[in-house]
Amino acid sequence: MPVYVEIAVNVPQVSGGFHYHLPPGLEDRLKVGQLVEVPFGQQRVQGVVLRFIDEPEVDETKAVTAIIDAAAVVTPSQIELAKEISQQTLAPLAASMGLMLPVGLSQQADVLYSLTDTPIEGELNDLQQRIVQALHKRGPLRGRQLDHALPRRNWRAAATALIKQGILSRQPVLPPPSVRAKYVRTAQLSIPPESLPEVIADFPTAWRTKERRQAILVFLAREAEPVDVAWVYAETDGKIEDLRQLAERGWVMLREEEVIRDPLYGLAYDPSEAPQLTKDQQAVWGAIEAGFENGSPKPFLLHGVTGSGKTEIYLSAVEAAIEQGKQAIVLVPEIALTPQTVRRFMARFPGRVGLMHSRLSPGERYDTWRRARAGQLSVIVGPRSALFAPLPNIGLIVVDESHDDSYYQSLQPPYYHARQAAMAYAALLNAVCILGTATPDVDTYYQAQSGKLKLLELPRRILAHEETVKAHIKDAPVRLRYAQAEGKAQATDLPPVDIVDMREELKAGNRSIFSRQLQESLEGVLDAGQQAILFLNRRGSATYVFCRDCGHVLRSPRSDVPMTYHDGQKRLVDHHTGYTRQLPDKCPNCGSSRIRQYGTGTERVEAEVQALFPKARTLRWDHDTTRQKGAHDIILSHFSNQRADILVGTQMLAKGLDLPLVTLVGVVLADVGMHLPDYRAGERVFQVLAQVAGRAGRSALGGQVVLQSFHPEHYVIQHAASHDYAGFYEEELAYRKQLAYPPYTQLLRLEYRHNNENNAEKEAMRLGAQIKDWLYKDERRATQMIGPAPCFYTKLDGQYRWQIILRGPNPASLLAGRKLGDWRVEVNPPALL
C-alpha cells in the first residue's frame, strides 16, 4: 500500500499543503520535517514534509523525487509555528516555512533563459536588446539573475516576445542548495615521534626534496592534532606532492576534516560568575522561577528602567533552562547590540553560545544552524531570525528591548512581529517567555494590565558592583550620588533631564544647532576627560534640500521623498532606493541659484562639534558608517576604550548599550517624527527619547541629559524628560481610545504598488469597492474602512503606493481565504506610513 505525505512546497504565493506518495526507495527513509524535492506543475521544487496521511485528497498523486537533507530541517514545533504565523498574517504557508531555513539551503524554482541559434530579424526594442546582450555576455541566466541585471524593469514581457520569435529558449530549473559543510585537508604524523631520526635516516637518496620533507615530519611531530595542510605549507614551504609521498610510505596520514565556521571564534570575553541579585531582582526572579517549575506560564512583561539589571534576570533564566536540560533563545533588536550581549552570555556560558544574524556569511549561518539542530548549543543570540534556530528542546525565549520596531519584518511576507511570534512559539513549546523593556509599547502594556501577560517591575537603576563604583569614585571630579542596594550592588537615580526651548535660543541670537546649555555641558565633559553622546533621529548632513525662492524641494524620481545631502560625498542620496545625484547649481523648478540645505544630520553635527571643540575626538555611528561586517563592534569597541570623546549617532544609540563612561547625552532635536500622520508617532518618539536618555549616568560618574525641542510643552517631551512611563501611558491610552486605535481595535493594512500612477489608483478604487461590498454582505458594522488613499510616502523604489486600512474587532477574518493578487497585507502593522 502506498505511503502518502503532505508537503509545503517552496513556491511563492502558494499556501497550504499538497499530497504526494513515496516511491519504494524512500518509504523507510522519509520523516516529518525533512527537505525534499517534488514535482509541482511543470517544475521541480523544494518542499518540507508536514505529516504522513492515510488518504490523499486527490485521485492521482505524484511521487517525491529526492531527499535533499537526511536530517529533519524543521522540528514539529516549528511546523506548528509556521502554520500559526501563516494564519495570523494571512501569508502563504511556504513563506512562513521559509523563515525556518538558513540562507542557501532553501531554494525556489526558477527559469533558465538561453540564446538560440535563430538569427535576429527585424529591430528589437531597448529592453529586448539589453536581455540579448546580457545573455550573450554572460551565457544562460536564471530569472533571478535577470532581475538583478535589469532592476525595476518588466523584462519578462520582453523575454516572452523574444521566445515567440525563437530568439530565446527557457526551461524550468531548481538550483541546488548553495551552502554545505566545509571540509579541509589535514595532515597528521602516523608514526611515533621518537622514531623520526630512524625514518629520516632511511630517506631515499634520490629525493631532491629531502630537507623540505624532513621539515614537514619535524613540524607534524610537534602537533598533537591533525593540521590544515595550508598551515603545513606555510611553516615548511612543503607542497602537496611532498605530503603524498610521505603518506605513501605510511609516515603521514592525510584526510578530510570538517571545519566549523563559527562567527564567535576568537571573540574575547572574560568568564564571570553570577552576582547576588538585589531585592527587586529577587522578587522578579521568584515569579519567573515559579514559571519554570509550574510549566505553561503566561508570558512575562519585564518592565525595568534602563540599567535596572534586566540582563541579569535573562542570564538567571538561561541558567535555569540549561539545568532542566533545555535550550534558550535570546533576541536582541539590532545587530549592533549583538556583540555586547553575546559577550555577557559567553562569559557565563562559555562554549555553549551561538550567534545568528544576517551579517554573517551564509557558511557561518549554516554551520550555526546545524550545530543548533544537533543540540550542540545551549543558547542562541541574535535579532528576530534567531527565533527560528532549530534547537531541539527550547525552554526559554527572551525578547530584549521588546518594544523595538526592528522586530517587525516589513520587507517581504510573512509580515510578522517577532514579539508576537515569540509568545506564540513559547505557548506551543510550553516554554517561559520574557519580554524585557524600559518602554513597553502601549498595546503590550495594556495586555499586561488586562492580565494576558504577567507584569514584573524593576523600578530602580543598579549602578554597579561596589568595587567598580570605588574605581569610578576615585576618578570622579565631583561628589557622586548613589545609594547602597542589596548585597554588593549600588543603586542610583535616573539621570536628570533638562529641556531646552530652542525657540528661546533663536530669540537670544543663537543660530547654532547646539543650545548654549549643551555647549557648556559638552565643554565640561571634555574638560573632565569623560564621554558624551549626541543623538539624532536621522542621518546625513541635511534633512532636505530646497529652493529659497520658490520653495521647491528636491525629491527622488524613484521614491518621491526628499533627498538627503551628504557633505562628505557632495551628493544627494535617496536612502529608500539608493539613488544618488549631484547637488544642482540651480533650482530645476524656477532656475534660482539659491539652493539651500535644511535640517541637521550626523555629518553636520560631527562637523559642528569639531568646529566648536577642535581637539575633541569624534565618532559617527549611523547606517552609513556601519555597512561593513563587524563595523558595529569596531565603533563600539573604539568608544568603550576611550578612543573617542563624543559619539554622534542615530537610532542605534537608543538600543540597550551599556557605556559606563558616558556622562552626557544631548538630544539635538527631540521633535523629529512626533508629528507624522501615524497613530504611534508619539509613542515612538517617547520610546527613543527615554531609551537614549538611559545611556547617561550608568556609572558612579553620574550623568545628565540635555533635550533640545521646539515643542517643549508637548506631553511626549514632558513625560520623557520626567522618566514618567506611567504618565505617558495613561495620556496615550486616552488618545487611542478616543480615536479607536489599538489596543481598543485591530488594524489591517492593504498596500498596492504599481509603476503607473493611474493604474495604482484604479486598482485601489476597485478593491475598495469590493471590500465595501464584503463588509455589507457580512454585516460587519463594527469594521471601518479608511481609504483608499495614497500612502504618506506616495512613491518608493519607482512605484506609486496606495493603501486601504481596515479597523475593527477582527478585520483579518474578512480577508481570510480571499485571493488579493499583488496586494500586500499586514495585520496590525507597527506603522501606517
C-alpha positions in Angstrom: 0.0 0.0 0.0 1.4 3.4 -0.9 2.6 5.8 1.8 1.3 9.3 1.5 2.7 12.6 2.8 1.6 16.2 3.0 4.3 18.7 1.8 4.5 22.5 1.9 6.1 23.4 -1.4 8.5 26.3 -1.7 6.6 28.3 -4.3 5.8 32.0 -3.6 2.1 32.8 -3.1 1.1 29.2 -2.8 -0.5 28.3 0.5 -1.4 25.1 2.3 0.0 21.6 1.8 0.0 19.2 -1.2 -0.2 15.5 -1.2 2.4 13.1 -2.7 3.3 9.5 -2.4 6.6 7.9 -1.7 8.4 5.7 -4.2 9.7 2.3 -2.9 13.2 3.6 -2.3 12.1 6.4 0.1 9.3 4.7 2.1 11.6 3.8 5.0 13.8 6.9 4.9 11.5 9.8 4.9 10.4 11.6 8.1 8.5 14.6 9.1 10.4 17.9 8.8 12.8 16.7 6.0 13.6 18.9 3.0 12.6 17.1 -0.2 12.4 17.7 -4.0 9.0 17.2 -5.6 7.3 17.9 -9.0 4.9 20.8 -9.0 3.2 21.6 -12.3 6.0 21.7 -14.9 8.7 22.5 -12.3 10.8 20.7 -9.7 10.6 22.4 -6.4 11.7 22.1 -2.8 9.3 21.2 -0.1 9.1 20.4 3.6 7.3 17.2 4.8 4.5 18.3 7.1 3.0 15.0 8.1 2.1 11.5 6.9 -1.5 11.0 5.8 -3.8 8.0 5.4 -5.6 9.0 2.2 -4.8 11.8 -0.3 -7.3 14.4 -1.3 -6.7 13.9 -5.0 -7.1 10.7 -7.1 -3.6 10.7 -8.6 -0.6 11.8 -6.6 2.9 12.5 -7.8 6.0 10.9 -6.3 8.5 12.6 -4.1 11.7 12.8 -6.2 14.5 13.0 -3.7 15.5 13.8 -0.1 17.8 16.9 0.0 18.9 16.6 3.6 19.0 13.3 5.5 18.1 15.0 8.8 14.9 17.0 9.5 15.4 20.7 8.7 12.5 21.8 10.9 11.1 20.5 14.2 7.5 19.5 14.7 7.1 22.7 16.8 8.5 24.8 14.1 5.9 23.4 11.6 3.2 24.4 14.0 4.7 27.8 14.5 4.8 28.3 10.7 1.2 27.4 10.5 0.4 29.9 13.3 2.3 32.7 11.6 0.7 31.9 8.2 -2.8 32.0 9.8 -2.2 35.2 11.8 -0.5 37.2 9.0 -2.6 35.8 6.1 0.7 34.8 4.4 1.3 31.6 2.3 2.5 28.7 4.4 5.6 28.4 2.2 6.6 31.9 3.1 6.3 31.1 6.8 8.1 27.9 6.5 10.9 29.7 4.7 11.7 31.6 7.9 12.9 28.4 9.5 15.6 27.5 6.8 19.0 29.1 6.5 20.0 31.2 3.5 21.4 29.0 0.8 19.7 25.8 1.9 16.2 26.9 0.8 15.9 27.3 -3.0 13.0 28.3 -5.1 12.3 27.0 -8.6 13.4 29.3 -11.4 13.5 29.6 -15.2 16.8 29.4 -17.2 16.9 31.7 -20.3 19.3 30.9 -23.1 20.0 32.3 -26.6 19.2 30.0 -29.5 20.9 29.8 -32.9 18.0 31.6 -34.6 19.2 34.8 -36.3 17.7 38.0 -35.2 15.4 39.6 -37.9 13.9 43.0 -37.5 14.5 45.6 -34.8 14.5 44.9 -31.1 13.4 47.4 -28.5 15.8 48.7 -25.9 14.9 46.2 -23.2 15.0 43.3 -25.6 18.5 44.4 -26.8 19.7 44.5 -23.1 18.4 41.0 -22.5 20.1 39.6 -25.6 23.3 41.5 -24.7 23.3 40.1 -21.1 22.8 36.5 -22.3 25.5 36.9 -25.0 28.0 38.3 -22.5 27.3 36.0 -19.5 25.7 32.9 -21.0 22.4 31.3 -19.8 20.9 33.2 -16.9 18.2 32.4 -14.4 15.2 34.7 -13.9 16.5 36.0 -10.6 19.8 36.8 -12.2 18.0 38.9 -14.8 16.0 40.6 -12.0 19.4 41.7 -10.6 20.8 42.7 -14.1 17.6 44.7 -15.0 16.2 46.1 -11.8 12.8 47.7 -11.8 12.2 46.7 -15.4 9.4 44.5 -16.7 11.8 42.3 -18.7 9.7 39.2 -18.5 7.2 40.6 -21.1 10.2 41.4 -23.4 11.7 38.0 -22.9 8.3 36.3 -23.8 8.3 38.2 -27.1 11.8 37.0 -27.8 10.8 33.4 -27.1 7.9 33.7 -29.5 10.4 34.9 -32.2 12.6 31.9 -31.4 15.5 34.0 -30.2 15.3 32.8 -26.6 14.5 29.5 -25.0 13.5 28.8 -21.4 13.4 25.8 -19.2 12.4 25.3 -15.5 15.3 24.7 -13.1 15.7 24.1 -9.4 19.1 25.4 -8.2 20.8 23.1 -5.7 21.5 24.3 -2.2 24.3 26.9 -2.3 25.6 26.1 1.2 27.2 22.9 2.5 29.6 21.8 5.2 33.2 23.0 4.8 36.0 20.4 4.7 39.7 21.0 4.7 42.6 18.5 4.0 44.6 17.8 7.1 47.9 16.0 7.8 49.0 14.2 10.9 52.1 12.2 11.8 51.2 8.5 11.8 54.4 7.2 13.4 55.7 7.7 17.0 57.7 11.0 17.2 60.6 9.2 18.8 61.1 7.1 15.6 61.7 10.2 13.5 65.6 10.1 13.5 65.5 6.5 12.1 62.9 7.4 9.5 64.8 10.4 8.3 68.0 8.4 8.1 66.2 6.0 5.7 65.1 8.7 3.3 65.7 7.6 -0.3 68.9 9.2 -1.6 67.0 10.0 -4.9 64.8 12.5 -3.1 65.9 16.0 -4.0 63.4 17.4 -1.6 64.8 15.7 1.5 65.2 18.8 3.6 61.7 20.0 2.9 60.1 16.7 3.7 62.2 16.3 6.8 60.9 19.7 7.9 57.3 18.5 7.4 57.8 15.5 9.7 59.5 17.6 12.4 56.7 20.1 12.3 53.9 17.4 12.5 55.8 15.8 15.4 55.2 18.9 17.4 51.4 18.9 16.7 49.2 16.6 18.7 46.1 17.1 16.4 45.6 17.0 12.6 46.9 20.2 11.0 45.4 22.0 8.0 47.8 21.4 5.1 47.8 25.1 4.3 49.4 25.7 7.7 51.9 22.9 6.9 52.9 24.6 3.6 53.3 28.0 5.4 55.6 26.6 8.1 57.7 24.3 5.9 57.5 25.5 2.3 56.2 22.0 1.6 53.9 21.0 -1.3 51.1 18.5 -1.7 53.4 16.1 -3.6 55.6 16.0 -0.5 52.7 15.0 1.7 51.6 12.4 -0.8 55.0 10.8 -0.9 55.2 10.7 2.9 51.7 9.3 3.1 52.5 6.5 0.6 55.3 5.4 3.0 52.9 5.4 5.9 54.6 8.2 7.8 51.9 10.8 7.4 48.1 10.4 7.4 46.1 12.7 5.0 42.3 13.1 5.4 39.4 15.5 5.0 38.0 17.1 8.2 35.0 19.3 8.6 35.7 22.9 9.8 33.0 24.7 11.7 32.6 28.3 10.6 31.9 29.8 14.0 31.4 33.6 14.0 32.3 33.7 17.7 35.7 32.1 17.2 38.4 34.3 18.7 35.9 36.7 20.3 37.4 37.9 23.5 35.5 37.7 26.8 36.2 37.4 30.5 34.5 34.5 32.3 32.2 35.7 35.1 30.0 34.4 37.9 26.5 35.4 38.7 26.4 38.4 41.2 24.0 38.5 44.1 20.6 39.7 43.0 19.1 42.8 44.5 15.8 42.7 46.4 13.8 43.9 43.3 15.6 41.3 41.1 14.9 38.5 43.6 11.2 39.3 43.5 11.2 39.3 39.7 13.3 36.1 39.6 11.0 34.4 42.1 8.0 34.8 39.7 10.0 33.6 36.7 11.5 30.6 38.6 7.9 29.6 39.5 7.1 29.7 35.8 9.9 27.2 35.1 8.7 24.9 37.9 5.0 25.0 37.1 5.1 25.0 33.4 2.8 26.6 30.8 3.2 30.1 32.3 1.8 33.3 30.8 4.4 35.4 29.1 6.3 37.8 31.4 6.5 41.5 30.6 9.6 42.6 32.5 9.3 46.4 32.7 12.5 47.7 34.1 14.1 51.2 33.8 17.3 51.5 31.8 20.1 50.0 33.8 17.9 48.1 36.3 19.5 44.7 35.7 17.2 43.1 33.2 20.1 41.2 31.6 21.0 39.5 34.8 17.4 38.2 35.0 17.8 36.8 31.5 21.1 35.1 32.5 19.5 33.5 35.5 16.6 32.3 33.3 19.0 30.8 30.8 20.8 29.0 33.6 17.5 27.6 34.8 16.6 26.4 31.3 20.0 24.7 30.9 19.7 23.0 34.3 16.4 21.5 33.1 18.3 20.1 30.0 16.8 22.6 27.7 18.0 25.5 25.5 17.3 29.2 25.3 16.8 31.8 22.6 17.7 35.4 23.3 16.5 38.0 20.8 18.0 41.5 20.5 16.6 44.2 18.2 19.8 45.2 16.4 22.9 43.5 15.1 24.7 46.4 16.8 23.7 45.1 20.2 24.7 41.5 19.4 28.4 41.6 20.2 27.9 43.2 23.6 25.1 40.8 24.5 26.9 37.8 23.2 30.0 38.6 25.4 27.9 38.6 28.5 26.3 35.3 27.7 29.6 33.7 26.6 31.2 34.9 29.9 28.5 33.0 31.9 28.1 30.0 29.5 31.4 29.6 27.7 31.4 27.3 24.6 27.6 26.9 24.6 26.5 30.2 22.9 25.7 30.5 19.2 25.2 33.7 17.1 22.7 34.1 14.3 22.1 37.2 12.2 22.0 38.4 8.6 25.5 40.0 8.5 27.1 36.6 8.9 28.3 34.7 5.9 26.0 32.0 4.5 28.5 29.4 5.7 28.6 30.8 9.2 24.8 30.9 9.4 24.5 27.4 8.0 27.1 25.9 10.5 25.5 27.6 13.5 22.1 26.4 12.3 23.4 22.8 12.0 25.0 22.9 15.5 21.7 24.2 16.9 19.8 21.4 15.1 22.2 18.8 16.6 21.7 20.2 20.1 25.4 21.3 20.4 24.5 24.8 21.5 22.6 25.8 24.6 21.9 29.5 23.8 21.3 31.3 20.5 21.6 35.1 20.5 20.6 37.3 17.6 17.9 39.5 16.0 14.5 38.2 15.0 15.7 35.5 12.7 17.4 33.8 15.7 13.9 32.9 16.9 13.8 30.2 14.2 17.0 28.3 15.2 16.1 24.6 15.2 17.0 23.9 18.9 15.6 20.5 19.8 14.2 21.3 23.3 13.6 25.0 23.9 12.7 26.0 27.5 13.1 29.8 27.3 12.6 32.6 24.8 13.8 36.2 25.8 12.9 39.2 23.7 15.1 42.1 24.9 14.0 45.7 24.1 10.7 44.1 23.1 9.1 47.4 22.2 11.5 47.9 19.2 10.0 48.1 15.7 13.0 46.3 14.2 11.4 43.1 15.4 8.8 43.6 12.7 9.6 42.0 9.3 8.4 44.6 6.7 10.4 43.7 3.5 8.7 40.5 2.4 6.0 38.1 3.5 5.2 37.0 6.0 4.9 40.4 7.6 5.2 39.3 11.3 6.3 40.7 14.6 8.9 38.6 16.4 7.4 39.6 19.8 4.1 38.1 18.8 5.8 35.1 17.2 7.9 34.5 20.3 4.8 34.4 22.6 3.1 32.0 20.2 6.2 29.8 20.0 6.6 29.7 23.7 3.0 28.6 24.1 3.5 25.8 21.6 6.6 24.7 23.5 5.3 25.2 27.0 8.3 27.4 27.5 9.0 30.5 29.5 8.8 33.8 27.6 10.2 37.1 28.9 9.6 40.4 27.1 12.0 42.9 28.6 11.9 46.7 28.0 12.1 50.0 29.7 9.5 51.5 27.4 6.8 48.9 26.6 4.6 49.5 23.6 1.1 50.6 24.7 -0.6 47.5 23.3 1.7 45.1 25.2 1.4 47.0 28.4 -2.4 47.1 28.1 -2.4 43.3 27.7 -0.3 43.1 30.9 -2.7 45.3 32.7 -5.6 43.2 31.4 -4.0 40.0 32.8 -3.0 38.4 29.5 0.7 38.8 30.4 2.3 38.8 33.9 3.7 42.2 34.7 7.1 42.3 36.6 8.7 45.6 37.6 12.3 46.7 38.1 11.9 50.4 39.2 15.5 51.2 40.3 18.6 51.6 38.4 21.5 49.4 39.5 24.8 51.3 39.4 27.4 48.6 39.5 29.3 46.3 41.8 30.8 48.1 44.7 34.4 47.6 43.5 33.5 49.2 40.2 31.9 52.1 42.0 35.0 52.6 44.1 37.1 52.8 40.9 34.8 55.4 39.3 34.7 57.4 42.5 38.4 57.6 42.5 38.3 59.2 39.0 35.3 61.4 39.6 35.9 65.2 39.7 32.8 65.8 41.8 31.0 64.2 44.8 28.8 61.4 43.4 25.3 60.5 44.5 24.4 56.8 44.9 22.8 54.6 47.5 23.7 51.2 48.9 21.5 48.5 47.4 21.3 44.9 48.5 24.5 42.7 48.5 27.5 44.3 46.8 25.5 46.4 44.3 25.0 50.1 44.4 21.9 51.9 43.1 21.3 55.4 41.7 18.6 57.6 40.2 18.0 58.0 36.5 19.9 61.0 35.1 18.3 64.4 35.3 16.9 65.8 32.0 17.0 69.4 31.1 14.6 70.6 28.4 15.9 73.5 26.3 13.4 75.6 24.3 15.1 76.2 21.0 12.7 79.0 20.2 14.2 80.9 23.1 17.7 80.2 21.8 16.8 81.7 18.4 15.3 84.8 20.2 18.6 85.1 22.1 20.5 85.2 18.8 21.9 81.6 19.0 21.8 80.2 15.5 23.9 77.1 16.3 22.3 73.6 16.3 23.6 73.4 19.9 22.0 75.4 22.7 24.1 77.3 25.0 23.5 74.8 27.8 24.5 71.9 25.6 27.7 73.6 24.5 28.6 74.3 28.1 27.8 70.7 29.1 30.0 69.4 26.3 32.9 71.6 27.4 32.5 70.3 30.9 32.6 66.7 29.9 35.6 67.2 27.7 37.5 69.0 30.5 36.7 66.1 32.8 38.0 63.5 30.4 34.6 61.9 30.2 32.4 61.0 27.2 29.2 62.3 25.6 26.6 61.1 23.1 24.9 63.3 20.6 21.7 61.7 19.3 19.7 62.4 16.2 16.7 60.7 14.6 18.3 60.8 11.2 21.5 60.5 9.2 23.3 62.5 6.6 24.2 66.2 6.6 20.7 67.7 6.0 17.1 66.6 6.1 16.2 68.0 2.7 17.4 70.5 0.1 15.1 73.2 -1.2 14.9 76.5 -3.2 14.6 79.6 -1.1 12.9 81.5 -3.9 10.1 79.1 -4.9 10.2 76.5 -2.1 10.8 73.6 -4.5 12.1 70.5 -2.6 14.5 68.2 -4.4 12.8 64.8 -4.5 14.0 61.4 -5.7 12.5 60.4 -9.0 12.3 56.8 -7.7 10.6 57.3 -4.4 9.2 60.9 -4.4 10.7 61.5 -1.0 13.0 64.5 -0.2 16.7 63.6 -0.9 19.3 63.9 1.8 22.5 65.9 1.3 25.8 64.2 2.3 28.6 66.8 2.7 31.4 64.2 2.5 30.2 62.8 -0.8 28.9 66.2 -2.0 25.9 64.3 -3.3 22.2 63.9 -2.7 21.1 60.4 -1.6 17.7 58.7 -1.6 18.1 56.2 1.3 15.0 54.3 0.3 16.3 53.2 -3.1 20.0 54.1 -3.2 19.5 56.6 -6.0 22.2 59.4 -5.9 22.8 62.6 -7.8 24.9 65.8 -7.6 23.6 68.9 -5.9 22.3 71.1 -8.7 23.6 74.6 -9.2 20.1 76.0 -10.0 16.6 75.1 -9.0 15.0 72.8 -11.6 11.7 74.5 -11.0 12.4 78.2 -11.2 16.1 78.5 -12.2 17.2 80.2 -9.0 20.7 79.6 -7.6 19.5 80.0 -4.0 19.6 76.2 -3.3 20.0 75.5 0.4 20.1 72.5 2.7 17.7 72.5 5.7 17.9 70.3 8.8 20.6 68.5 10.7 22.2 65.2 10.1 25.0 63.2 11.7 27.7 64.6 9.4 26.8 68.1 10.1 26.6 67.6 13.9 30.1 66.0 13.8 31.4 68.9 11.8 29.9 71.5 14.2 31.4 69.6 17.2 34.8 69.7 15.6 34.4 73.4 14.8 33.5 74.2 18.4 36.0 71.7 20.0 38.9 71.1 17.6 40.7 68.8 20.0 37.6 66.6 20.6 37.8 63.1 19.1 34.5 62.2 17.4 33.0 59.0 16.1 29.8 58.7 13.9 27.6 55.7 14.4 24.8 55.5 11.8 23.7 53.4 8.8 26.4 54.9 6.5 29.3 54.1 8.8 28.2 50.5 9.7 27.7 48.9 6.2 30.7 46.6 6.6 30.7 43.4 8.5 31.9 43.9 12.1 31.6 47.8 11.8 29.2 48.0 14.8 31.6 46.1 17.1 34.6 48.2 15.9 32.9 51.5 16.6 31.5 50.4 20.0 35.0 49.0 20.9 36.7 52.3 20.0 34.3 54.3 22.0 34.3 51.9 25.0 38.1 52.0 25.1 38.0 55.9 25.2 39.5 56.3 21.7 36.8 59.0 21.1 35.2 61.6 23.3 31.9 62.2 21.6 29.8 59.7 19.8 27.3 61.1 17.2 24.7 58.7 16.1 21.1 57.8 15.2 18.6 55.3 16.5 21.2 52.6 17.1 22.4 54.6 20.2 19.0 54.2 21.8 19.1 50.4 21.9 20.4 48.9 25.2 24.0 49.9 25.0 25.9 49.9 28.3 28.6 52.7 28.2 29.6 53.5 31.8 31.9 56.4 30.9 29.1 58.4 29.2 28.1 61.3 31.5 26.2 63.4 29.0 23.6 62.7 26.4 22.5 65.5 24.1 19.3 65.1 22.0 19.9 67.6 19.2 16.2 67.8 18.2 13.7 65.8 20.2 10.7 66.7 18.0 11.7 64.7 14.9 8.9 62.3 13.9 6.5 63.5 16.6 4.0 65.0 14.1 4.0 62.2 11.4 0.5 61.1 10.4 0.7 57.8 12.2 -1.1 56.8 15.4 2.1 55.5 17.0 4.3 58.6 16.2 4.2 59.9 19.7 4.9 56.5 21.2 7.9 56.0 19.1 9.4 59.4 20.0 8.8 58.8 23.7 10.5 55.4 23.5 13.5 56.7 21.6 14.0 59.7 23.9 13.6 57.6 27.1 15.9 54.9 25.8 18.7 57.3 24.6 18.4 59.3 27.9 19.1 56.0 29.6 22.6 55.8 28.1 23.8 58.6 30.5 24.7 58.1 34.2 25.3 54.3 34.0 28.2 54.6 36.4 29.2 56.4 39.6 30.5 59.2 37.4 26.8 60.3 37.2 25.2 61.9 34.2 22.8 64.4 32.7 20.6 64.7 29.6 20.0 67.9 27.6 16.9 67.6 25.4 16.5 70.3 22.7 13.0 71.0 21.4 10.8 73.4 19.6 7.7 72.0 21.3 8.9 71.6 25.0 5.3 71.7 26.2 4.2 68.6 24.3 3.2 65.7 26.6 5.7 63.3 24.9 8.6 65.6 25.7 7.4 66.3 29.2 6.9 62.6 30.2 10.2 61.6 28.5 12.1 64.2 30.5 10.5 63.1 33.7 11.2 59.4 33.1 7.4 59.0 33.5 6.3 56.0 31.6 3.0 55.6 33.6 2.0 59.2 32.9 2.7 58.8 29.2 0.8 55.5 29.1 -2.3 57.0 30.6 -2.3 60.0 28.3 -1.5 58.0 25.2 -4.1 55.4 26.1 -6.9 58.0 26.4 -5.8 59.3 22.9 -6.0 55.8 21.4 -9.4 55.2 22.9 -10.8 58.5 21.6 -9.6 57.7 18.1 -10.5 53.9 18.2 -6.9 52.7 17.6 -5.1 49.7 19.2 -5.3 48.4 21.8 -9.0 49.0 21.5 -9.3 47.8 17.9 -7.3 45.7 15.5 -5.9 47.1 12.2 -5.2 45.6 8.8 -3.3 47.4 6.1 -3.5 46.7 2.4 -1.0 48.3 0.1 -0.8 48.2 -3.7 2.2 49.3 -5.8 2.5 50.0 -9.5 4.9 51.8 -11.8 1.9 53.7 -13.3 0.2 56.2 -11.1 -3.2 55.9 -12.7 -3.1 52.1 -12.6 -2.3 52.1 -8.9 -5.2 54.4 -8.1 -7.6 52.4 -10.4 -6.7 49.1 -8.6 -7.0 50.7 -5.2 -10.5 52.0 -6.0 -11.6 48.6 -7.4 -10.5 46.8 -4.3 -12.0 49.5 -2.1 -15.4 49.0 -3.7 -15.0 45.2 -3.3 -14.2 45.5 0.4 -17.3 47.7 0.9 -19.4 45.0 -0.6 -17.9 42.3 1.6 -18.4 44.5 4.7 -22.1 45.0 3.7 -22.8 41.3 2.9 -21.1 40.1 6.1 -22.9 42.7 8.2 -19.6 44.0 9.7 -20.9 47.2 11.1 -18.1 47.4 13.7 -15.4 47.3 11.0 -14.5 50.6 9.3 -12.6 51.1 6.0 -10.3 54.1 5.8 -9.3 54.9 2.2 -8.4 54.1 -0.5 -5.8 56.8 -0.3 -2.2 57.4 -1.4 0.4 56.4 1.3 2.3 59.1 3.2 5.4 58.1 1.1 3.5 58.1 -2.1 6.3 56.7 -4.2 9.0 54.2 -3.2 11.5 52.3 -5.4 10.0 53.8 -8.5 6.4 52.6 -7.7 3.3 54.5 -6.6 1.7 53.4 -3.4 -2.0 53.3 -2.4 -3.4 51.8 0.8 -6.6 50.7 2.5 -6.9 50.5 6.3 -9.4 48.2 8.0 -10.2 49.0 11.6 -12.4 46.8 13.8 -12.6 43.8 16.2 -11.1 41.3 13.7 -10.6 42.8 10.3 -8.2 39.9 9.2 -11.1 37.4 9.3 -12.8 39.4 6.5 -9.9 38.6 4.1 -9.0 35.1 5.2 -9.1 32.8 2.2 -9.7 35.5 -0.3 -7.3 36.0 -3.3 -5.9 39.5 -3.3 -3.4 39.3 -6.1 -0.5 41.6 -5.8 -1.8 43.4 -2.7 0.5 43.5 0.3 -1.4 42.5 3.5 -0.2 43.5 7.0 -2.1 42.6 10.1 -1.6 45.0 13.0 1.4 46.7 11.4 3.6 49.0 13.6 3.2 51.9 11.2 0.7 53.2 8.7 3.0 55.3 6.6 
